Amino acid sequence: MEVICLEDAAFRALLDRMYDYLKAKQGITEDKWISGPEAMKKLRIKSKATLQKMRDEGVIRFSQPEKKIILYDTDSINEYLSKHTKATF
């Protein structure tokens, strides 16, 4: 029996690489720009006002190609979620 020990950062990097590998293998791609409802689902929020507040405060990036169309950058949403990750005990 072999035991492999990894530091926390190395383990997380390995998981990220595995996640990317499996997504590529399955042909799963994530859109760079998503709609408001998709952004709310990804952020696990239910209020449009909260999403607008995040947009107004510059917490997440957005694009407005037309007056009534607002799209949200998935990379900035992922960065926001990662930035607010709490370490476990």
N, CA, C and O atoms as a Tinker XYZ file with bonds, in Angstrom:
   356  protein
     1  N      0.842000   -1.177000    0.000000    73     2
     2  CA     0.000000    0.000000    0.000000    64     1     3
     3  C      0.888000    1.241000    0.000000    63     2     4     5
     4  O      1.858000    1.321000    0.753000    81     3
     5  N      0.549000    2.200000   -0.846000    73     3     6
     6  CA     1.287000    3.449000   -0.921000    64     5     7
     7  C      0.421000    4.581000   -0.410000    63     6     8     9
     8  O     -0.788000    4.601000   -0.637000    81     7
     9  N      1.035000    5.511000    0.271000    73     7    10
    10  CA     0.347000    6.699000    0.763000    64     9    11
    11  C      1.015000    7.904000    0.129000    63    10    12    13
    12  O      2.237000    8.046000    0.175000    81    11
    13  N      0.211000    8.763000   -0.460000    73    11    14
    14  CA     0.737000    9.969000   -1.084000    64    13    15
    15  C      0.243000   11.168000   -0.291000    63    14    16    17
    16  O     -0.958000   11.328000   -0.076000    81    15
    17  N      1.162000   11.995000    0.137000    73    15    18
    18  CA     0.811000   13.194000    0.897000    64    17    19
    19  C      1.025000   14.417000    0.004000    63    18    20    21
    20  O      2.043000   14.545000   -0.677000    81    19
    21  N      0.037000   15.310000    0.030000    73    19    22
    22  CA     0.133000   16.543000   -0.752000    64    21    23
    23  C     -0.184000   17.728000    0.155000    63    22    24    25
    24  O     -1.013000   17.638000    1.060000    81    23
    25  N      0.488000   18.824000   -0.109000    73    23    26
    26  CA     0.125000   20.060000    0.587000    64    25    27
    27  C     -1.235000   20.510000    0.066000    63    26    28    29
    28  O     -1.646000   20.126000   -1.029000    81    27
    29  N     -1.920000   21.312000    0.843000    73    27    30
    30  CA    -3.255000   21.776000    0.487000    64    29    31
    31  C     -3.280000   22.441000   -0.889000    63    30    32    33
    32  O     -4.153000   22.143000   -1.705000    81    31
    33  N     -2.333000   23.335000   -1.150000    73    31    34
    34  CA    -2.295000   24.054000   -2.427000    64    33    35
    35  C     -2.063000   23.089000   -3.595000    63    34    36    37
    36  O     -2.679000   23.234000   -4.651000    81    35
    37  N     -1.185000   22.117000   -3.408000    73    35    38
    38  CA    -0.903000   21.146000   -4.461000    64    37    39
    39  C     -2.123000   20.268000   -4.724000    63    38    40    41
    40  O     -2.414000   19.931000   -5.872000    81    39
    41  N     -2.834000   19.899000   -3.659000    73    39    42
    42  CA    -4.039000   19.089000   -3.802000    64    41    43
    43  C     -5.114000   19.848000   -4.570000    63    42    44    45
    44  O     -5.758000   19.295000   -5.462000    81    43
    45  N     -5.302000   21.122000   -4.217000    73    43    46
    46  CA    -6.311000   21.935000   -4.919000    64    45    47
    47  C     -5.928000   22.135000   -6.385000    63    46    48    49
    48  O     -6.797000   22.119000   -7.257000    81    47
    49  N     -4.651000   22.321000   -6.661000    73    47    50
    50  CA    -4.197000   22.468000   -8.041000    64    49    51
    51  C     -4.465000   21.180000   -8.830000    63    50    52    53
    52  O     -4.870000   21.227000   -9.991000    81    51
    53  N     -4.235000   20.046000   -8.191000    73    51    54
    54  CA    -4.510000   18.759000   -8.826000    64    53    55
    55  C     -5.996000   18.619000   -9.125000    63    54    56    57
    56  O     -6.369000   18.168000  -10.208000    81    55
    57  N     -6.844000   19.000000   -8.182000    73    55    58
    58  CA    -8.291000   18.935000   -8.406000    64    57    59
    59  C     -8.720000   19.850000   -9.552000    63    58    60    61
    60  O     -9.549000   19.473000  -10.379000    81    59
    61  N     -8.152000   21.049000   -9.593000    73    59    62
    62  CA    -8.481000   21.976000  -10.677000    64    61    63
    63  C     -8.088000   21.394000  -12.034000    63    62    64    65
    64  O     -8.844000   21.489000  -13.000000    81    63
    65  N     -6.914000   20.798000  -12.097000    73    63    66
    66  CA    -6.466000   20.195000  -13.354000    64    65    67
    67  C     -7.348000   19.022000  -13.755000    63    66    68    69
    68  O     -7.655000   18.847000  -14.934000    81    67
    69  N     -7.757000   18.216000  -12.777000    73    67    70
    70  CA    -8.649000   17.088000  -13.060000    64    69    71
    71  C    -10.006000   17.589000  -13.555000    63    70    72    73
    72  O    -10.582000   17.028000  -14.487000    81    71
    73  N    -10.504000   18.639000  -12.928000    73    71    74
    74  CA   -11.782000   19.230000  -13.324000    64    73    75
    75  C    -11.702000   19.717000  -14.770000    63    74    76    77
    76  O    -12.598000   19.441000  -15.567000    81    75
    77  N    -10.630000   20.444000  -15.113000    73    75    78
    78  CA   -10.444000   20.927000  -16.474000    64    77    79
    79  C    -10.313000   19.766000  -17.465000    63    78    80    81
    80  O    -10.872000   19.809000  -18.561000    81    79
    81  N     -9.582000   18.745000  -17.073000    73    79    82
    82  CA    -9.395000   17.572000  -17.928000    64    81    83
    83  C    -10.732000   16.885000  -18.200000    63    82    84    85
    84  O    -11.039000   16.547000  -19.343000    81    83
    85  N    -11.525000   16.681000  -17.146000    73    83    86
    86  CA   -12.808000   15.999000  -17.322000    64    85    87
    87  C    -13.783000   16.838000  -18.147000    63    86    88    89
    88  O    -14.540000   16.295000  -18.952000    81    87
    89  N    -13.770000   18.148000  -17.953000    73    87    90
    90  CA   -14.624000   19.020000  -18.766000    64    89    91
    91  C    -14.239000   18.918000  -20.235000    63    90    92    93
    92  O    -15.108000   18.813000  -21.101000    81    91
    93  N    -12.945000   18.949000  -20.520000    73    91    94
    94  CA   -12.477000   18.864000  -21.900000    64    93    95
    95  C    -12.821000   17.503000  -22.511000    63    94    96    97
    96  O    -13.237000   17.419000  -23.666000    81    95
    97  N    -12.645000   16.454000  -21.732000    73    95    98
    98  CA   -12.925000   15.101000  -22.222000    64    97    99
    99  C    -14.403000   14.920000  -22.541000    63    98   100   101
   100  O    -14.753000   14.252000  -23.514000    81    99
   101  N    -15.269000   15.512000  -21.729000    73    99   102
   102  CA   -16.709000   15.398000  -21.946000    64   101   103
   103  C    -17.225000   16.435000  -22.948000    63   102   104   105
   104  O    -18.391000   16.393000  -23.341000    81   103
   105  N    -16.364000   17.360000  -23.357000    73   103   106
   106  CA   -16.783000   18.390000  -24.304000    64   105   107
   107  C    -17.641000   19.463000  -23.662000    63   106   108   109
   108  O    -18.406000   20.148000  -24.340000    81   107
   109  N    -17.511000   19.604000  -22.347000    73   107   110
   110  CA   -18.291000   20.605000  -21.625000    64   109   111
   111  C    -17.540000   21.927000  -21.669000    63   110   112   113
   112  O    -16.372000   22.007000  -21.289000    81   111
   113  N    -18.219000   22.949000  -22.130000    73   111   114
   114  CA   -17.624000   24.272000  -22.143000    64   113   115
   115  C    -18.561000   25.229000  -21.427000    63   114   116   117
   116  O    -19.781000   25.076000  -21.464000    81   115
   117  N    -17.984000   26.191000  -20.794000    73   115   118
   118  CA   -18.770000   27.194000  -20.092000    64   117   119
   119  C    -18.675000   28.493000  -20.883000    63   118   120   121
   120  O    -17.590000   28.922000  -21.273000    81   119
   121  N    -19.831000   29.108000  -21.112000    73   119   122
   122  CA   -19.826000   30.379000  -21.830000    64   121   123
   123  C    -19.072000   31.429000  -21.038000    63   122   124   125
   124  O    -19.145000   31.464000  -19.810000    81   123
   125  N    -18.348000   32.284000  -21.746000    73   123   126
   126  CA   -17.632000   33.389000  -21.108000    64   125   127
   127  C    -18.632000   34.399000  -20.542000    63   126   128   129
   128  O    -18.421000   34.937000  -19.456000    81   127
   129  N    -19.704000   34.654000  -21.265000    73   127   130
   130  CA   -20.714000   35.634000  -20.863000    64   129   131
   131  C    -22.047000   34.934000  -20.666000    63   130   132   133
   132  O    -22.514000   34.203000  -21.539000    81   131
   133  N    -22.655000   35.168000  -19.501000    73   131   134
   134  CA   -23.928000   34.522000  -19.183000    64   133   135
   135  C    -24.982000   35.568000  -18.830000    63   134   136   137
   136  O    -24.659000   36.707000  -18.495000    81   135
   137  N    -26.235000   35.164000  -18.912000    73   135   138
   138  CA   -27.358000   36.063000  -18.632000    64   137   139
   139  C    -27.504000   36.306000  -17.132000    63   138   140   141
   140  O    -26.857000   35.653000  -16.314000    81   139
   141  N    -28.365000   37.257000  -16.793000    73   139   142
   142  CA   -28.634000   37.563000  -15.387000    64   141   143
   143  C    -29.132000   36.358000  -14.596000    63   142   144   145
   144  O    -28.591000   36.063000  -13.530000    81   143
   145  N    -30.172000   35.641000  -15.104000    73   143   146
   146  CA   -30.644000   34.465000  -14.368000    64   145   147
   147  C    -29.566000   33.397000  -14.178000    63   146   148   149
   148  O    -29.509000   32.752000  -13.130000    81   147
   149  N    -28.711000   33.207000  -15.188000    73   147   150
   150  CA   -27.624000   32.231000  -15.054000    64   149   151
   151  C    -26.610000   32.697000  -14.013000    63   150   152   153
   152  O    -26.107000   31.895000  -13.227000    81   151
   153  N    -26.311000   34.003000  -14.010000    73   151   154
   154  CA   -25.380000   34.556000  -13.023000    64   153   155
   155  C    -25.945000   34.408000  -11.618000    63   154   156   157
   156  O    -25.222000   34.053000  -10.687000    81   155
   157  N    -27.237000   34.679000  -11.464000    73   155   158
   158  CA   -27.876000   34.538000  -10.154000    64   157   159
   159  C    -27.822000   33.088000   -9.681000    63   158   160   161
   160  O    -27.589000   32.823000   -8.502000    81   159
   161  N    -28.036000   32.162000  -10.596000    73   159   162
   162  CA   -27.982000   30.740000  -10.238000    64   161   163
   163  C    -26.566000   30.358000   -9.807000    63   162   164   165
   164  O    -26.379000   29.657000   -8.812000    81   163
   165  N    -25.567000   30.827000  -10.566000    73   163   166
   166  CA   -24.172000   30.512000  -10.248000    64   165   167
   167  C    -23.766000   31.107000   -8.898000    63   166   168   169
   168  O    -23.009000   30.492000   -8.148000    81   167
   169  N    -24.268000   32.298000   -8.594000    73   167   170
   170  CA   -23.950000   32.969000   -7.332000    64   169   171
   171  C    -24.844000   32.504000   -6.177000    63   170   172   173
   172  O    -24.611000   32.853000   -5.020000    81   171
   173  N    -25.862000   31.718000   -6.508000    73   171   174
   174  CA   -26.836000   31.232000   -5.506000    64   173   175
   175  C    -27.565000   32.388000   -4.831000    63   174   176   177
   176  O    -27.783000   32.371000   -3.620000    81   175
   177  N    -27.941000   33.391000   -5.622000    73   175   178
   178  CA   -28.729000   34.501000   -5.092000    64   177   179
   179  C    -30.077000   34.509000   -5.786000    63   178   180   181
   180  O    -30.206000   34.008000   -6.902000    81   179
   181  N    -31.085000   35.077000   -5.129000    73   179   182
   182  CA   -32.432000   35.079000   -5.683000    64   181   183
   183  C    -32.906000   36.478000   -6.050000    63   182   184   185
   184  O    -33.930000   36.628000   -6.717000    81   183
   185  N    -32.184000   37.488000   -5.630000    73   183   186
   186  CA   -32.618000   38.860000   -5.815000    64   185   187
   187  C    -31.903000   39.539000   -6.980000    63   186   188   189
   188  O    -30.674000   39.546000   -7.056000    81   187
   189  N    -32.698000   40.109000   -7.884000    73   187   190
   190  CA   -32.115000   40.881000   -8.986000    64   189   191
   191  C    -31.417000   42.123000   -8.445000    63   190   192   193
   192  O    -30.434000   42.597000   -9.015000    81   191
   193  N    -31.945000   42.645000   -7.330000    73   191   194
   194  CA   -31.343000   43.835000   -6.721000    64   193   195
   195  C    -29.928000   43.534000   -6.219000    63   194   196   197
   196  O    -29.037000   44.376000   -6.334000    81   195
   197  N    -29.723000   42.353000   -5.671000    73   195   198
   198  CA   -28.394000   41.955000   -5.206000    64   197   199
   199  C    -27.430000   41.860000   -6.382000    63   198   200   201
   200  O    -26.281000   42.294000   -6.290000    81   199
   201  N    -27.902000   41.292000   -7.481000    73   199   202
   202  CA   -27.066000   41.185000   -8.672000    64   201   203
   203  C    -26.721000   42.580000   -9.199000    63   202   204   205
   204  O    -25.579000   42.838000   -9.580000    81   203
   205  N    -27.700000   43.469000   -9.219000    73   203   206
   206  CA   -27.436000   44.834000   -9.678000    64   205   207
   207  C    -26.471000   45.550000   -8.745000    63   206   208   209
   208  O    -25.610000   46.303000   -9.200000    81   207
   209  N    -26.611000   45.320000   -7.437000    73   207   210
   210  CA   -25.695000   45.934000   -6.469000    64   209   211
   211  C    -24.264000   45.464000   -6.716000    63   210   212   213
   212  O    -23.325000   46.259000   -6.670000    81   211
   213  N    -24.103000   44.166000   -6.978000    73   211   214
   214  CA   -22.775000   43.620000   -7.259000    64   213   215
   215  C    -22.203000   44.239000   -8.531000    63   214   216   217
   216  O    -21.009000   44.523000   -8.616000    81   215
   217  N    -23.061000   44.441000   -9.503000    73   215   218
   218  CA   -22.646000   45.067000  -10.762000    64   217   219
   219  C    -22.258000   46.527000  -10.536000    63   218   220   221
   220  O    -21.219000   46.981000  -11.014000    81   219
   221  N    -23.107000   47.263000   -9.798000    73   219   222
   222  CA   -22.862000   48.684000   -9.543000    64   221   223
   223  C    -21.598000   48.928000   -8.733000    63   222   224   225
   224  O    -20.898000   49.916000   -8.951000    81   223
   225  N    -21.305000   48.031000   -7.801000    73   223   226
   226  CA   -20.124000   48.174000   -6.943000    64   225   227
   227  C    -18.856000   47.655000   -7.619000    63   226   228   229
   228  O    -17.765000   47.766000   -7.059000    81   227
   229  N    -18.992000   47.093000   -8.814000    73   227   230
   230  CA   -17.826000   46.593000   -9.536000    64   229   231
   231  C    -17.303000   45.272000   -9.002000    63   230   232   233
   232  O    -16.150000   44.911000   -9.240000    81   231
   233  N    -18.154000   44.550000   -8.276000    73   231   234
   234  CA   -17.746000   43.264000   -7.702000    64   233   235
   235  C    -17.581000   42.220000   -8.799000    63   234   236   237
   236  O    -16.660000   41.405000   -8.751000    81   235
   237  N    -18.469000   42.244000   -9.786000    73   235   238
   238  CA   -18.372000   41.328000  -10.921000    64   237   239
   239  C    -18.432000   42.143000  -12.211000    63   238   240   241
   240  O    -19.081000   43.187000  -12.280000    81   239
   241  N    -17.743000   41.641000  -13.219000    73   239   242
   242  CA   -17.710000   42.342000  -14.509000    64   241   243
   243  C    -18.963000   42.025000  -15.305000    63   242   244   245
   244  O    -19.545000   40.948000  -15.182000    81   243
   245  N    -19.367000   42.990000  -16.125000    73   243   246
   246  CA   -20.515000   42.778000  -16.986000    64   245   247
   247  C    -20.308000   43.501000  -18.305000    63   246   248   249
   248  O    -19.434000   44.358000  -18.435000    81   247
   249  N    -21.119000   43.142000  -19.268000    73   247   250
   250  CA   -21.106000   43.788000  -20.573000    64   249   251
   251  C    -22.553000   44.102000  -20.938000    63   250   252   253
   252  O    -23.465000   43.333000  -20.636000    81   251
   253  N    -22.744000   45.236000  -21.586000    73   251   254
   254  CA   -24.091000   45.618000  -21.988000    64   253   255
   255  C    -24.079000   45.912000  -23.493000    63   254   256   257
   256  O    -23.987000   47.068000  -23.907000    81   255
   257  N    -24.173000   44.840000  -24.313000    73   255   258
   258  CA   -24.105000   45.040000  -25.758000    64   257   259
   259  C    -25.303000   45.802000  -26.335000    63   258   260   261
   260  O    -25.187000   46.440000  -27.382000    81   259
   261  N    -26.427000   45.737000  -25.670000    73   259   262
   262  CA   -27.618000   46.489000  -26.057000    64   261   263
   263  C    -28.271000   47.022000  -24.790000    63   262   264   265
   264  O    -27.969000   46.570000  -23.686000    81   263
   265  N    -29.159000   47.978000  -24.956000    73   263   266
   266  CA   -29.753000   48.656000  -23.801000    64   265   267
   267  C    -30.365000   47.686000  -22.781000    63   266   268   269
   268  O    -30.163000   47.852000  -21.578000    81   267
   269  N    -31.096000   46.695000  -23.240000    73   267   270
   270  CA   -31.788000   45.786000  -22.325000    64   269   271
   271  C    -31.079000   44.448000  -22.132000    63   270   272   273
   272  O    -31.616000   43.542000  -21.495000    81   271
   273  N    -29.885000   44.326000  -22.677000    73   271   274
   274  CA   -29.145000   43.067000  -22.541000    64   273   275
   275  C    -27.912000   43.311000  -21.686000    63   274   276   277
   276  O    -27.036000   44.101000  -22.040000    81   275
   277  N    -27.859000   42.613000  -20.544000    73   275   278
   278  CA   -26.685000   42.682000  -19.666000    64   277   279
   279  C    -26.165000   41.259000  -19.499000    63   278   280   281
   280  O    -26.904000   40.355000  -19.109000    81   279
   281  N    -24.898000   41.077000  -19.797000    73   279   282
   282  CA   -24.254000   39.781000  -19.670000    64   281   283
   283  C    -23.160000   39.866000  -18.621000    63   282   284   285
   284  O    -22.520000   40.905000  -18.461000    81   283
   285  N    -22.948000   38.768000  -17.907000    73   283   286
   286  CA   -21.993000   38.737000  -16.805000    64   285   287
   287  C    -20.838000   37.810000  -17.135000    63   286   288   289
   288  O    -21.025000   36.743000  -17.719000    81   287
   289  N    -19.642000   38.231000  -16.754000    73   287   290
   290  CA   -18.406000   37.498000  -17.021000    64   289   291
   291  C    -18.257000   36.341000  -16.025000    63   290   292   293
   292  O    -18.151000   36.562000  -14.819000    81   291
   293  N    -18.251000   35.113000  -16.539000    73   291   294
   294  CA   -18.144000   33.952000  -15.647000    64   293   295
   295  C    -16.816000   33.921000  -14.903000    63   294   296   297
   296  O    -16.756000   33.457000  -13.765000    81   295
   297  N    -15.747000   34.412000  -15.536000    73   295   298
   298  CA   -14.446000   34.427000  -14.861000    64   297   299
   299  C    -14.482000   35.319000  -13.620000    63   298   300   301
   300  O    -13.936000   34.960000  -12.576000    81   299
   301  N    -15.123000   36.473000  -13.738000    73   299   302
   302  CA   -15.186000   37.371000  -12.581000    64   301   303
   303  C    -16.093000   36.804000  -11.484000    63   302   304   305
   304  O    -15.852000   37.025000  -10.297000    81   303
   305  N    -17.128000   36.079000  -11.883000    73   303   306
   306  CA   -17.994000   35.428000  -10.886000    64   305   307
   307  C    -17.205000   34.349000  -10.158000    63   306   308   309
   308  O    -17.273000   34.242000   -8.934000    81   307
   309  N    -16.453000   33.546000  -10.915000    73   307   310
   310  CA   -15.631000   32.498000  -10.292000    64   309   311
   311  C    -14.571000   33.097000   -9.372000    63   310   312   313
   312  O    -14.311000   32.564000   -8.294000    81   311
   313  N    -13.952000   34.214000   -9.798000    73   311   314
   314  CA   -12.966000   34.891000   -8.953000    64   313   315
   315  C    -13.611000   35.403000   -7.666000    63   314   316   317
   316  O    -13.036000   35.276000   -6.585000    81   315
   317  N    -14.800000   35.977000   -7.785000    73   315   318
   318  CA   -15.524000   36.480000   -6.614000    64   317   319
   319  C    -15.792000   35.335000   -5.634000    63   318   320   321
   320  O    -15.569000   35.478000   -4.432000    81   319
   321  N    -16.265000   34.214000   -6.145000    73   319   322
   322  CA   -16.555000   33.074000   -5.278000    64   321   323
   323  C    -15.278000   32.533000   -4.632000    63   322   324   325
   324  O    -15.278000   32.193000   -3.449000    81   323
   325  N    -14.202000   32.454000   -5.396000    73   323   326
   326  CA   -12.929000   31.975000   -4.848000    64   325   327
   327  C    -12.390000   32.918000   -3.789000    63   326   328   329
   328  O    -11.857000   32.484000   -2.767000    81   327
   329  N    -12.534000   34.222000   -4.045000    73   327   330
   330  CA   -12.032000   35.229000   -3.105000    64   329   331
   331  C    -12.751000   35.147000   -1.754000    63   330   332   333
   332  O    -12.178000   35.490000   -0.720000    81   331
   333  N    -13.975000   34.705000   -1.769000    73   331   334
   334  CA   -14.769000   34.633000   -0.545000    64   333   335
   335  C    -14.833000   33.217000    0.052000    63   334   336   337
   336  O    -15.697000   32.917000    0.876000    81   335
   337  N    -13.909000   32.365000   -0.375000    73   335   338
   338  CA   -13.829000   31.020000    0.163000    64   337   339
   339  C    -13.221000   31.063000    1.562000    63   338   340   341
   340  O    -12.218000   31.740000    1.791000    81   339
   341  N    -13.818000   30.355000    2.471000    73   339   342
   342  CA   -13.312000   30.283000    3.845000    64   341   343
   343  C    -12.546000   28.986000    4.049000    63   342   344   345
   344  O    -12.953000   27.927000    3.570000    81   343
   345  N    -11.441000   29.080000    4.761000    73   343   346
   346  CA   -10.633000   27.894000    5.058000    64   345   347
   347  C    -11.361000   27.012000    6.077000    63   346   348   349
   348  O    -12.036000   27.508000    6.979000    81   347
   349  N    -11.212000   25.719000    5.916000    73   347   350
   350  CA   -11.810000   24.791000    6.878000    64   349   351
   351  C    -10.906000   24.635000    8.083000    63   350   352   353
   352  O     -9.734000   25.009000    8.050000    81   351
   353  N    -11.443000   24.098000    9.111000    73   351   354
   354  CA   -10.701000   23.950000   10.363000    64   353   355
   355  C     -9.758000   22.794000   10.313000    63   354   356
   356  O     -9.054000   22.529000   11.288000    81   355
